[in-house]
Amino acid sequence: MKQIFFFALLTVLLSNCESPTPPAENQSAPSIESVPNEADTTQSTAVSKPEKVKTNIPKPSFRLPYDLKKPNKTLKLAGKLAEISGLSMTSNGQFLLGHNDEQGKVFFINKETGKIEDELKFHKSGDYEGIEMIGDDIYVTKNNGTIYEIKNAHEKDPKTKEYKTNLSAANDIEGLGFDAKNNRLLLACKAKAGDGKAFKKKRAIYGFDLASKKLIKEPVFLINRDAIKNFVQKNSDRYEKFLEAFVPEQAASAFSPSGIAIHPNTELVYILSSVGKLLVILTPNGSIHHIEKLNKEIHKQPEGICFEKDGTLWISTEGKGGTAKIFEFK
C-alpha cells in the first residue's frame, strides 16, 4: 500500500510541474505598437527558429496628419494670381499673402473667400518665387536669389531694401520659408545645388541669416535625389498606390523644390515639388521623414505652402491655363 500511495503522489506532483501557469486576469496581450522593430528582433543562434508569423502587421510609421485629397476649404483666385508663386500668412493670421511671378506686388488674400483685399507694390516687374512675413516685415525672393525686405509693411509707404546673395538664376530659387528657431530664411533651389561633384544629383536648401542679412555659405539641407528613390523602395509596403503613379526609377530626376515651410509644432520641414507632384518631409537634421504623392487633379502646379500657428496647412497651385486655387487642410 505504501508503494502504491507513493507512486500516485509522485504522478500528481509531476503533472502539476508540467502545466503552464495561467495568466493573471488583468494581463492583456501585447498591442501591435509594442511589437519591436526589425533591429530589436535578431534571434540568438542558440534559440530554435520560431514559427512564421503573419507579415501583414504594419511597421510603426509616420502618418501625414492631413488628407491632401480632401481640402477643408478651396479658395478660387482672381486672374491676377493665375500664376501664384509664393504663399505666406500675415503675422496676425488675418490674411494669406501671395504674389505672381511677374509683378513686384504682394496681394493680401481673404482666408474665407479668396478675394484680394489689398495690394502692395514693392518693386518693378521680375521673376518672384517666394514670400514670407516675419513680424512687421515681408520678404520676397527672386529666382536669382535676390531678396527684397519690405520694412514695416503695414505702413502707408513702406520702404524696400534689396539683398544680393551668391545664388543665381542657375540655382532657380522657387521657395522661401522661415526657420524661426535659427532666425533665418530658407531658400529652396529648384535647379543647380552648387558647384562640384559633391552637389551632383542633389537639391539644396540654403539659409539667409536674418541677423547679419547674409547668405550662409553651405546649404542648410542637401537632399540626394537618389535617397528619395531609395526611401520609396524601402517603404514600398506603404506606397503601393504611390509606386503605381510614380515609378521609383524616375524619382532621382523628378524632385525639384517649388515651395518650403516648417511646421510650427513638429519642426518638420515640408517641401513641395511641382515636378513629380510630391510633398517631401524632412526632419530638422535633414533626413527624409516622409514622402507623399500629390493628386495632380487637385494640385495641378503646387508652388506655395505655409502654416498657421495651430498647424493648419495651406497649399497654393497655379491655374495652368485655368483658375489658380489655395487649399486649406486642417
Secondary structure, DSSP 8 states (H G I E B T S, - for coil): -HHHHHHHHHHHHHHHHHS-----TT-----GGGS--GGG----TTS-------S-S-------SS-TTS-SEEEE--GGGTTEEEEEE-TTSSEEEEEESSSSEEEEEETTT--EEEEEE-SSS--EEEEEEETTEEEEEETTS-EEEEETTTSSS-EEEEE--S--TTT-EEEEEEEGGGTEEEEEESS---SSGGGTTEEEEEEEETTTTEE-SS-SEEEEHHHHHHHHHHTGGG-HHHHHHS-GGGGGGS-EEEEEEE-TTT--EEEEEEETTEEEEE-TTS-EEEEEE--TTT-SSEEEEEE-TT--EEEEE--TTS--EEEEE-
